[in-house]
Amino acid sequence: MSDTTPALDEAFERMAAASFELPNGFVNHGAMACEALAMLDCIGDIDSWARRFASAGGASVEPVAAAGFEWRPALGDYHRLPAWIGYFAQAIDHDGWPAVVATWVPRLMPALRTALFHGAIRTAHAVRAIDTTDTPPRRGGLARALGYWAARYREGQPAVPLPAAGDVQLAIVRAAADGARRYLARPDIFHLHGVTGAMAVEILAAHLPAADGAAALAHVHAEHAALYANTQPVAQPHPASPHGSDLAAAAVRSLDPHQVKLVEACQRGLAATGEPAFAAAAETVTGLRDP
């Protein structure tokens, strides 16, 4: 990845004044898409995407100083979003972002599927950005991501605890690969988020203690079991054909953040496992190959 610090920092600054949700009720994908563009080396496209999503409509949210903030009763209260952002901004400045992530991601993981995984996905993109370069705009991006996840918190499927053993991140990627096979069987927006959601957890797991990483994997399995209950995976994904740069270019041309995020997640999964379902899913979402 090329040096994306100025472009991505400017994007996070723009998104700090943007809405979290659009007038149609959908999530504003700007911050997530811009960070994914950076990972795809599409640096020249970051500014136009940030401007587009910053002006997409919806109410902006300003952080509120969180002196004496009681987080437990505020969990899942979207009206407290400004206080949540202020709380996380103070915590990141005081304790450092790694400690905040290690404490709060496990607390929020039972709500993995909240807002169709977008609390976790936005947090993962913010974590990866700040892990690359710790800057004030990226700290703000992480505070906003965690704040959104906490304010929209809704517990999902109960997860069966797993022992903390083996390579948890690789196990999460394998779960995402299974999701990609099921996405190929039913390539719709819901099945897509099972893949990007799992690959977001893979990013987050790198910053968690082993036991919490295993718990995160259990939540991925539980949510996938519900999401994909009526969808059988494709047994033989079609062989890959387009080059990765072609996929990225197609995703950028689409102006669809879901394409950008899935292509980036699939390229990462393919690099980790060689699983052909990742390549096939990226080709399918961009329309470079029919499902």
Disulfide bonds with the S-S distance in Angstrom:
none
